[in-house]
Amino acid sequence: MSRSLLPIIAVADNFPYLPHTKRWKDARSPPTPEVYTPFYLTAEDQADDVPPVGLIRPEVLECMRSLFGDDKEPFKLLSTENDGVDNGICFNDWVVKQGKMGEVINELSVKWRDEGKFPGPLGGQSLHT
């Protein structure tokens, strides 16, 4: 008899599926009332319906809004649908071409930690007591 971890994974899977993308349109509904914004590496990934590399929570997206705009900023907001839902965000082309994705995320995380934003996840809390 073979054993499988799939039942455990099915219970533990809390990834909120994205019903507004073509690929996951028919998937189950998000398990949370929060609306997550997909994070893609590039705009081409979103256009090609490549699954996002992550999801941005609403409060994080609000903090990131100042980082959208011209091409000098590290991130760009992908087109917005008529209903006002953001289709996603991604790195600006220069970040990907220069291989600075990790550097940009690290700088942003350190900045937010120093500003006291998201104290739980960024506060450096130890799991050891």
Phi and psi in radians as a Rosetta constraint file:
Dihedral C 1 N 2 CA 2 C 2 CIRCULARHARMONIC -1.624 0.35
Dihedral N 2 CA 2 C 2 N 3 CIRCULARHARMONIC 2.552 0.35
Dihedral C 2 N 3 CA 3 C 3 CIRCULARHARMONIC -1.912 0.35
Dihedral N 3 CA 3 C 3 N 4 CIRCULARHARMONIC 2.638 0.35
Dihedral C 3 N 4 CA 4 C 4 CIRCULARHARMONIC -2.349 0.35
Dihedral N 4 CA 4 C 4 N 5 CIRCULARHARMONIC 2.551 0.35
Dihedral C 4 N 5 CA 5 C 5 CIRCULARHARMONIC -1.561 0.35
Dihedral N 5 CA 5 C 5 N 6 CIRCULARHARMONIC -0.043 0.35
Dihedral C 5 N 6 CA 6 C 6 CIRCULARHARMONIC -0.997 0.35
Dihedral N 6 CA 6 C 6 N 7 CIRCULARHARMONIC -0.695 0.35
Dihedral C 6 N 7 CA 7 C 7 CIRCULARHARMONIC -1.062 0.35
Dihedral N 7 CA 7 C 7 N 8 CIRCULARHARMONIC -0.666 0.35
Dihedral C 7 N 8 CA 8 C 8 CIRCULARHARMONIC -1.177 0.35
Dihedral N 8 CA 8 C 8 N 9 CIRCULARHARMONIC -0.757 0.35
Dihedral C 8 N 9 CA 9 C 9 CIRCULARHARMONIC -1.103 0.35
Dihedral N 9 CA 9 C 9 N 10 CIRCULARHARMONIC -0.702 0.35
Dihedral C 9 N 10 CA 10 C 10 CIRCULARHARMONIC -1.068 0.35
Dihedral N 10 CA 10 C 10 N 11 CIRCULARHARMONIC -0.653 0.35
Dihedral C 10 N 11 CA 11 C 11 CIRCULARHARMONIC -1.282 0.35
Dihedral N 11 CA 11 C 11 N 12 CIRCULARHARMONIC -0.693 0.35
Dihedral C 11 N 12 CA 12 C 12 CIRCULARHARMONIC -1.417 0.35
Dihedral N 12 CA 12 C 12 N 13 CIRCULARHARMONIC -0.290 0.35
Dihedral C 12 N 13 CA 13 C 13 CIRCULARHARMONIC -1.184 0.35
Dihedral N 13 CA 13 C 13 N 14 CIRCULARHARMONIC 1.891 0.35
Dihedral C 13 N 14 CA 14 C 14 CIRCULARHARMONIC -1.978 0.35
Dihedral N 14 CA 14 C 14 N 15 CIRCULARHARMONIC 0.337 0.35
Dihedral C 14 N 15 CA 15 C 15 CIRCULARHARMONIC -1.182 0.35
Dihedral N 15 CA 15 C 15 N 16 CIRCULARHARMONIC 2.081 0.35
Dihedral C 15 N 16 CA 16 C 16 CIRCULARHARMONIC -1.328 0.35
Dihedral N 16 CA 16 C 16 N 17 CIRCULARHARMONIC 1.880 0.35
Dihedral C 16 N 17 CA 17 C 17 CIRCULARHARMONIC -1.065 0.35
Dihedral N 17 CA 17 C 17 N 18 CIRCULARHARMONIC 2.650 0.35
Dihedral C 17 N 18 CA 18 C 18 CIRCULARHARMONIC -1.865 0.35
Dihedral N 18 CA 18 C 18 N 19 CIRCULARHARMONIC 1.628 0.35
Dihedral C 18 N 19 CA 19 C 19 CIRCULARHARMONIC -1.184 0.35
Dihedral N 19 CA 19 C 19 N 20 CIRCULARHARMONIC -0.254 0.35
Dihedral C 19 N 20 CA 20 C 20 CIRCULARHARMONIC -1.494 0.35
Dihedral N 20 CA 20 C 20 N 21 CIRCULARHARMONIC -0.040 0.35
Dihedral C 20 N 21 CA 21 C 21 CIRCULARHARMONIC -1.670 0.35
Dihedral N 21 CA 21 C 21 N 22 CIRCULARHARMONIC 2.627 0.35
Dihedral C 21 N 22 CA 22 C 22 CIRCULARHARMONIC -1.027 0.35
Dihedral N 22 CA 22 C 22 N 23 CIRCULARHARMONIC -0.795 0.35
Dihedral C 22 N 23 CA 23 C 23 CIRCULARHARMONIC -1.076 0.35
Dihedral N 23 CA 23 C 23 N 24 CIRCULARHARMONIC -0.707 0.35
Dihedral C 23 N 24 CA 24 C 24 CIRCULARHARMONIC -1.913 0.35
Dihedral N 24 CA 24 C 24 N 25 CIRCULARHARMONIC 0.315 0.35
Dihedral C 24 N 25 CA 25 C 25 CIRCULARHARMONIC -0.979 0.35
Dihedral N 25 CA 25 C 25 N 26 CIRCULARHARMONIC -0.659 0.35
Dihedral C 25 N 26 CA 26 C 26 CIRCULARHARMONIC -1.700 0.35
Dihedral N 26 CA 26 C 26 N 27 CIRCULARHARMONIC 0.131 0.35
Dihedral C 26 N 27 CA 27 C 27 CIRCULARHARMONIC -1.300 0.35
Dihedral N 27 CA 27 C 27 N 28 CIRCULARHARMONIC 3.024 0.35
Dihedral C 27 N 28 CA 28 C 28 CIRCULARHARMONIC -1.082 0.35
Dihedral N 28 CA 28 C 28 N 29 CIRCULARHARMONIC 2.803 0.35
Dihedral C 28 N 29 CA 29 C 29 CIRCULARHARMONIC -1.231 0.35
Dihedral N 29 CA 29 C 29 N 30 CIRCULARHARMONIC 2.698 0.35
Dihedral C 29 N 30 CA 30 C 30 CIRCULARHARMONIC -1.029 0.35
Dihedral N 30 CA 30 C 30 N 31 CIRCULARHARMONIC 2.449 0.35
Dihedral C 30 N 31 CA 31 C 31 CIRCULARHARMONIC -1.415 0.35
Dihedral N 31 CA 31 C 31 N 32 CIRCULARHARMONIC 0.131 0.35
Dihedral C 31 N 32 CA 32 C 32 CIRCULARHARMONIC -2.409 0.35
Dihedral N 32 CA 32 C 32 N 33 CIRCULARHARMONIC 2.602 0.35
Dihedral C 32 N 33 CA 33 C 33 CIRCULARHARMONIC -1.310 0.35
Dihedral N 33 CA 33 C 33 N 34 CIRCULARHARMONIC -0.223 0.35
Dihedral C 33 N 34 CA 34 C 34 CIRCULARHARMONIC -1.166 0.35
Dihedral N 34 CA 34 C 34 N 35 CIRCULARHARMONIC 2.523 0.35
Dihedral C 34 N 35 CA 35 C 35 CIRCULARHARMONIC -1.726 0.35
Dihedral N 35 CA 35 C 35 N 36 CIRCULARHARMONIC 1.996 0.35
Dihedral C 35 N 36 CA 36 C 36 CIRCULARHARMONIC -1.592 0.35
Dihedral N 36 CA 36 C 36 N 37 CIRCULARHARMONIC 2.560 0.35
Dihedral C 36 N 37 CA 37 C 37 CIRCULARHARMONIC -1.832 0.35
Dihedral N 37 CA 37 C 37 N 38 CIRCULARHARMONIC 2.184 0.35
Dihedral C 37 N 38 CA 38 C 38 CIRCULARHARMONIC -1.132 0.35
Dihedral N 38 CA 38 C 38 N 39 CIRCULARHARMONIC 2.464 0.35
Dihedral C 38 N 39 CA 39 C 39 CIRCULARHARMONIC -1.974 0.35
Dihedral N 39 CA 39 C 39 N 40 CIRCULARHARMONIC 2.039 0.35
Dihedral C 39 N 40 CA 40 C 40 CIRCULARHARMONIC -1.888 0.35
Dihedral N 40 CA 40 C 40 N 41 CIRCULARHARMONIC 2.710 0.35
Dihedral C 40 N 41 CA 41 C 41 CIRCULARHARMONIC -1.184 0.35
Dihedral N 41 CA 41 C 41 N 42 CIRCULARHARMONIC -0.772 0.35
Dihedral C 41 N 42 CA 42 C 42 CIRCULARHARMONIC -2.342 0.35
Dihedral N 42 CA 42 C 42 N 43 CIRCULARHARMONIC 2.824 0.35
Dihedral C 42 N 43 CA 43 C 43 CIRCULARHARMONIC -1.135 0.35
Dihedral N 43 CA 43 C 43 N 44 CIRCULARHARMONIC -0.546 0.35
Dihedral C 43 N 44 CA 44 C 44 CIRCULARHARMONIC -1.127 0.35
Dihedral N 44 CA 44 C 44 N 45 CIRCULARHARMONIC -0.628 0.35
Dihedral C 44 N 45 CA 45 C 45 CIRCULARHARMONIC -1.045 0.35
Dihedral N 45 CA 45 C 45 N 46 CIRCULARHARMONIC -0.763 0.35
Dihedral C 45 N 46 CA 46 C 46 CIRCULARHARMONIC -1.143 0.35
Dihedral N 46 CA 46 C 46 N 47 CIRCULARHARMONIC -0.759 0.35
Dihedral C 46 N 47 CA 47 C 47 CIRCULARHARMONIC -1.125 0.35
Dihedral N 47 CA 47 C 47 N 48 CIRCULARHARMONIC -0.586 0.35
Dihedral C 47 N 48 CA 48 C 48 CIRCULARHARMONIC -1.533 0.35
Dihedral N 48 CA 48 C 48 N 49 CIRCULARHARMONIC 0.086 0.35
Dihedral C 48 N 49 CA 49 C 49 CIRCULARHARMONIC 1.072 0.35
Dihedral N 49 CA 49 C 49 N 50 CIRCULARHARMONIC 0.625 0.35
Dihedral C 49 N 50 CA 50 C 50 CIRCULARHARMONIC -1.333 0.35
Dihedral N 50 CA 50 C 50 N 51 CIRCULARHARMONIC 2.392 0.35
Dihedral C 50 N 51 CA 51 C 51 CIRCULARHARMONIC -1.008 0.35
Dihedral N 51 CA 51 C 51 N 52 CIRCULARHARMONIC 2.527 0.35
Dihedral C 51 N 52 CA 52 C 52 CIRCULARHARMONIC -1.175 0.35
Dihedral N 52 CA 52 C 52 N 53 CIRCULARHARMONIC 2.740 0.35
Dihedral C 52 N 53 CA 53 C 53 CIRCULARHARMONIC -1.460 0.35
Dihedral N 53 CA 53 C 53 N 54 CIRCULARHARMONIC -0.223 0.35
Dihedral C 53 N 54 CA 54 C 54 CIRCULARHARMONIC -2.980 0.35
Dihedral N 54 CA 54 C 54 N 55 CIRCULARHARMONIC 3.110 0.35
Dihedral C 54 N 55 CA 55 C 55 CIRCULARHARMONIC -2.245 0.35
Dihedral N 55 CA 55 C 55 N 56 CIRCULARHARMONIC 2.423 0.35
Dihedral C 55 N 56 CA 56 C 56 CIRCULARHARMONIC -1.801 0.35
Dihedral N 56 CA 56 C 56 N 57 CIRCULARHARMONIC 2.189 0.35
Dihedral C 56 N 57 CA 57 C 57 CIRCULARHARMONIC -1.257 0.35
Dihedral N 57 CA 57 C 57 N 58 CIRCULARHARMONIC 2.709 0.35
Dihedral C 57 N 58 CA 58 C 58 CIRCULARHARMONIC -0.953 0.35
Dihedral N 58 CA 58 C 58 N 59 CIRCULARHARMONIC -0.745 0.35
Dihedral C 58 N 59 CA 59 C 59 CIRCULARHARMONIC -1.212 0.35
Dihedral N 59 CA 59 C 59 N 60 CIRCULARHARMONIC -0.514 0.35
Dihedral C 59 N 60 CA 60 C 60 CIRCULARHARMONIC -1.273 0.35
Dihedral N 60 CA 60 C 60 N 61 CIRCULARHARMONIC -0.719 0.35
Dihedral C 60 N 61 CA 61 C 61 CIRCULARHARMONIC -1.037 0.35
Dihedral N 61 CA 61 C 61 N 62 CIRCULARHARMONIC -0.702 0.35
Dihedral C 61 N 62 CA 62 C 62 CIRCULARHARMONIC -1.055 0.35
Dihedral N 62 CA 62 C 62 N 63 CIRCULARHARMONIC -0.723 0.35
Dihedral C 62 N 63 CA 63 C 63 CIRCULARHARMONIC -1.185 0.35
Dihedral N 63 CA 63 C 63 N 64 CIRCULARHARMONIC -0.488 0.35
Dihedral C 63 N 64 CA 64 C 64 CIRCULARHARMONIC -1.444 0.35
Dihedral N 64 CA 64 C 64 N 65 CIRCULARHARMONIC -0.262 0.35
Dihedral C 64 N 65 CA 65 C 65 CIRCULARHARMONIC -0.972 0.35
Dihedral N 65 CA 65 C 65 N 66 CIRCULARHARMONIC -0.534 0.35
Dihedral C 65 N 66 CA 66 C 66 CIRCULARHARMONIC -1.268 0.35
Dihedral N 66 CA 66 C 66 N 67 CIRCULARHARMONIC -0.194 0.35
Dihedral C 66 N 67 CA 67 C 67 CIRCULARHARMONIC -1.688 0.35
Dihedral N 67 CA 67 C 67 N 68 CIRCULARHARMONIC 0.150 0.35
Dihedral C 67 N 68 CA 68 C 68 CIRCULARHARMONIC -1.827 0.35
Dihedral N 68 CA 68 C 68 N 69 CIRCULARHARMONIC 2.791 0.35
Dihedral C 68 N 69 CA 69 C 69 CIRCULARHARMONIC 2.459 0.35
Dihedral N 69 CA 69 C 69 N 70 CIRCULARHARMONIC -2.036 0.35
Dihedral C 69 N 70 CA 70 C 70 CIRCULARHARMONIC -1.357 0.35
Dihedral N 70 CA 70 C 70 N 71 CIRCULARHARMONIC 3.047 0.35
Dihedral C 70 N 71 CA 71 C 71 CIRCULARHARMONIC -1.245 0.35
Dihedral N 71 CA 71 C 71 N 72 CIRCULARHARMONIC -0.132 0.35
Dihedral C 71 N 72 CA 72 C 72 CIRCULARHARMONIC -1.392 0.35
Dihedral N 72 CA 72 C 72 N 73 CIRCULARHARMONIC -0.353 0.35
Dihedral C 72 N 73 CA 73 C 73 CIRCULARHARMONIC -1.320 0.35
Dihedral N 73 CA 73 C 73 N 74 CIRCULARHARMONIC 2.657 0.35
Dihedral C 73 N 74 CA 74 C 74 CIRCULARHARMONIC -1.309 0.35
Dihedral N 74 CA 74 C 74 N 75 CIRCULARHARMONIC -0.367 0.35
Dihedral C 74 N 75 CA 75 C 75 CIRCULARHARMONIC -2.156 0.35
Dihedral N 75 CA 75 C 75 N 76 CIRCULARHARMONIC 2.748 0.35
Dihedral C 75 N 76 CA 76 C 76 CIRCULARHARMONIC -2.344 0.35
Dihedral N 76 CA 76 C 76 N 77 CIRCULARHARMONIC 2.540 0.35
Dihedral C 76 N 77 CA 77 C 77 CIRCULARHARMONIC -1.518 0.35
Dihedral N 77 CA 77 C 77 N 78 CIRCULARHARMONIC 2.222 0.35
Dihedral C 77 N 78 CA 78 C 78 CIRCULARHARMONIC -1.393 0.35
Dihedral N 78 CA 78 C 78 N 79 CIRCULARHARMONIC 2.837 0.35
Dihedral C 78 N 79 CA 79 C 79 CIRCULARHARMONIC -0.818 0.35
Dihedral N 79 CA 79 C 79 N 80 CIRCULARHARMONIC 2.539 0.35
Dihedral C 79 N 80 CA 80 C 80 CIRCULARHARMONIC -1.771 0.35
Dihedral N 80 CA 80 C 80 N 81 CIRCULARHARMONIC 2.359 0.35
Dihedral C 80 N 81 CA 81 C 81 CIRCULARHARMONIC -1.293 0.35
Dihedral N 81 CA 81 C 81 N 82 CIRCULARHARMONIC 2.946 0.35
Dihedral C 81 N 82 CA 82 C 82 CIRCULARHARMONIC -1.048 0.35
Dihedral N 82 CA 82 C 82 N 83 CIRCULARHARMONIC -0.457 0.35
Dihedral C 82 N 83 CA 83 C 83 CIRCULARHARMONIC -1.501 0.35
Dihedral N 83 CA 83 C 83 N 84 CIRCULARHARMONIC 0.101 0.35
Dihedral C 83 N 84 CA 84 C 84 CIRCULARHARMONIC 1.474 0.35
Dihedral N 84 CA 84 C 84 N 85 CIRCULARHARMONIC 0.137 0.35
Dihedral C 84 N 85 CA 85 C 85 CIRCULARHARMONIC -1.507 0.35
Dihedral N 85 CA 85 C 85 N 86 CIRCULARHARMONIC 2.235 0.35
Dihedral C 85 N 86 CA 86 C 86 CIRCULARHARMONIC -1.197 0.35
Dihedral N 86 CA 86 C 86 N 87 CIRCULARHARMONIC 2.322 0.35
Dihedral C 86 N 87 CA 87 C 87 CIRCULARHARMONIC -1.335 0.35
Dihedral N 87 CA 87 C 87 N 88 CIRCULARHARMONIC -0.295 0.35
Dihedral C 87 N 88 CA 88 C 88 CIRCULARHARMONIC 2.603 0.35
Dihedral N 88 CA 88 C 88 N 89 CIRCULARHARMONIC 3.092 0.35
Dihedral C 88 N 89 CA 89 C 89 CIRCULARHARMONIC -2.291 0.35
Dihedral N 89 CA 89 C 89 N 90 CIRCULARHARMONIC 2.823 0.35
Dihedral C 89 N 90 CA 90 C 90 CIRCULARHARMONIC -2.691 0.35
Dihedral N 90 CA 90 C 90 N 91 CIRCULARHARMONIC 2.982 0.35
Dihedral C 90 N 91 CA 91 C 91 CIRCULARHARMONIC -1.245 0.35
Dihedral N 91 CA 91 C 91 N 92 CIRCULARHARMONIC 2.585 0.35
Dihedral C 91 N 92 CA 92 C 92 CIRCULARHARMONIC -1.202 0.35
Dihedral N 92 CA 92 C 92 N 93 CIRCULARHARMONIC 2.699 0.35
Dihedral C 92 N 93 CA 93 C 93 CIRCULARHARMONIC -0.942 0.35
Dihedral N 93 CA 93 C 93 N 94 CIRCULARHARMONIC -0.712 0.35
Dihedral C 93 N 94 CA 94 C 94 CIRCULARHARMONIC -1.103 0.35
Dihedral N 94 CA 94 C 94 N 95 CIRCULARHARMONIC -0.546 0.35
Dihedral C 94 N 95 CA 95 C 95 CIRCULARHARMONIC -1.166 0.35
Dihedral N 95 CA 95 C 95 N 96 CIRCULARHARMONIC -0.794 0.35
Dihedral C 95 N 96 CA 96 C 96 CIRCULARHARMONIC -1.196 0.35
Dihedral N 96 CA 96 C 96 N 97 CIRCULARHARMONIC -0.801 0.35
Dihedral C 96 N 97 CA 97 C 97 CIRCULARHARMONIC -1.082 0.35
Dihedral N 97 CA 97 C 97 N 98 CIRCULARHARMONIC -0.603 0.35
Dihedral C 97 N 98 CA 98 C 98 CIRCULARHARMONIC -1.574 0.35
Dihedral N 98 CA 98 C 98 N 99 CIRCULARHARMONIC 0.007 0.35
Dihedral C 98 N 99 CA 99 C 99 CIRCULARHARMONIC 1.119 0.35
Dihedral N 99 CA 99 C 99 N 100 CIRCULARHARMONIC 0.638 0.35
Dihedral C 99 N 100 CA 100 C 100 CIRCULARHARMONIC -1.830 0.35
Dihedral N 100 CA 100 C 100 N 101 CIRCULARHARMONIC 0.353 0.35
Dihedral C 100 N 101 CA 101 C 101 CIRCULARHARMONIC -1.031 0.35
Dihedral N 101 CA 101 C 101 N 102 CIRCULARHARMONIC -0.873 0.35
Dihedral C 101 N 102 CA 102 C 102 CIRCULARHARMONIC -1.092 0.35
Dihedral N 102 CA 102 C 102 N 103 CIRCULARHARMONIC -0.707 0.35
Dihedral C 102 N 103 CA 103 C 103 CIRCULARHARMONIC -1.103 0.35
Dihedral N 103 CA 103 C 103 N 104 CIRCULARHARMONIC -0.757 0.35
Dihedral C 103 N 104 CA 104 C 104 CIRCULARHARMONIC -1.116 0.35
Dihedral N 104 CA 104 C 104 N 105 CIRCULARHARMONIC -0.805 0.35
Dihedral C 104 N 105 CA 105 C 105 CIRCULARHARMONIC -1.106 0.35
Dihedral N 105 CA 105 C 105 N 106 CIRCULARHARMONIC -0.746 0.35
Dihedral C 105 N 106 CA 106 C 106 CIRCULARHARMONIC -1.092 0.35
Dihedral N 106 CA 106 C 106 N 107 CIRCULARHARMONIC -0.816 0.35
Dihedral C 106 N 107 CA 107 C 107 CIRCULARHARMONIC -1.049 0.35
Dihedral N 107 CA 107 C 107 N 108 CIRCULARHARMONIC -0.735 0.35
Dihedral C 107 N 108 CA 108 C 108 CIRCULARHARMONIC -1.163 0.35
Dihedral N 108 CA 108 C 108 N 109 CIRCULARHARMONIC -0.733 0.35
Dihedral C 108 N 109 CA 109 C 109 CIRCULARHARMONIC -1.098 0.35
Dihedral N 109 CA 109 C 109 N 110 CIRCULARHARMONIC -0.758 0.35
Dihedral C 109 N 110 CA 110 C 110 CIRCULARHARMONIC -1.143 0.35
Dihedral N 110 CA 110 C 110 N 111 CIRCULARHARMONIC -0.738 0.35
Dihedral C 110 N 111 CA 111 C 111 CIRCULARHARMONIC -1.054 0.35
Dihedral N 111 CA 111 C 111 N 112 CIRCULARHARMONIC -0.843 0.35
Dihedral C 111 N 112 CA 112 C 112 CIRCULARHARMONIC -1.142 0.35
Dihedral N 112 CA 112 C 112 N 113 CIRCULARHARMONIC -0.669 0.35
Dihedral C 112 N 113 CA 113 C 113 CIRCULARHARMONIC -1.079 0.35
Dihedral N 113 CA 113 C 113 N 114 CIRCULARHARMONIC -0.804 0.35
Dihedral C 113 N 114 CA 114 C 114 CIRCULARHARMONIC -1.136 0.35
Dihedral N 114 CA 114 C 114 N 115 CIRCULARHARMONIC -0.500 0.35
Dihedral C 114 N 115 CA 115 C 115 CIRCULARHARMONIC -1.466 0.35
Dihedral N 115 CA 115 C 115 N 116 CIRCULARHARMONIC -0.096 0.35
Dihedral C 115 N 116 CA 116 C 116 CIRCULARHARMONIC 1.423 0.35
Dihedral N 116 CA 116 C 116 N 117 CIRCULARHARMONIC 0.240 0.35
Dihedral C 116 N 117 CA 117 C 117 CIRCULARHARMONIC -1.393 0.35
Dihedral N 117 CA 117 C 117 N 118 CIRCULARHARMONIC 2.492 0.35
Dihedral C 117 N 118 CA 118 C 118 CIRCULARHARMONIC 0.915 0.35
Dihedral N 118 CA 118 C 118 N 119 CIRCULARHARMONIC 1.028 0.35
Dihedral C 118 N 119 CA 119 C 119 CIRCULARHARMONIC -1.056 0.35
Dihedral N 119 CA 119 C 119 N 120 CIRCULARHARMONIC -0.549 0.35
Dihedral C 119 N 120 CA 120 C 120 CIRCULARHARMONIC -1.144 0.35
Dihedral N 120 CA 120 C 120 N 121 CIRCULARHARMONIC -1.101 0.35
Dihedral C 120 N 121 CA 121 C 121 CIRCULARHARMONIC -1.169 0.35
Dihedral N 121 CA 121 C 121 N 122 CIRCULARHARMONIC -0.573 0.35
Dihedral C 121 N 122 CA 122 C 122 CIRCULARHARMONIC -1.857 0.35
Dihedral N 122 CA 122 C 122 N 123 CIRCULARHARMONIC -0.013 0.35
Dihedral C 122 N 123 CA 123 C 123 CIRCULARHARMONIC -1.359 0.35
Dihedral N 123 CA 123 C 123 N 124 CIRCULARHARMONIC -0.048 0.35
Dihedral C 123 N 124 CA 124 C 124 CIRCULARHARMONIC 1.290 0.35
Dihedral N 124 CA 124 C 124 N 125 CIRCULARHARMONIC 0.484 0.35
Dihedral C 124 N 125 CA 125 C 125 CIRCULARHARMONIC -1.150 0.35
Dihedral N 125 CA 125 C 125 N 126 CIRCULARHARMONIC 2.421 0.35
Dihedral C 125 N 126 CA 126 C 126 CIRCULARHARMONIC -1.574 0.35
Dihedral N 126 CA 126 C 126 N 127 CIRCULARHARMONIC 2.508 0.35
Dihedral C 126 N 127 CA 127 C 127 CIRCULARHARMONIC -1.418 0.35
Dihedral N 127 CA 127 C 127 N 128 CIRCULARHARMONIC -0.241 0.35
Dihedral C 127 N 128 CA 128 C 128 CIRCULARHARMONIC -1.694 0.35
Dihedral N 128 CA 128 C 128 N 129 CIRCULARHARMONIC 2.429 0.35
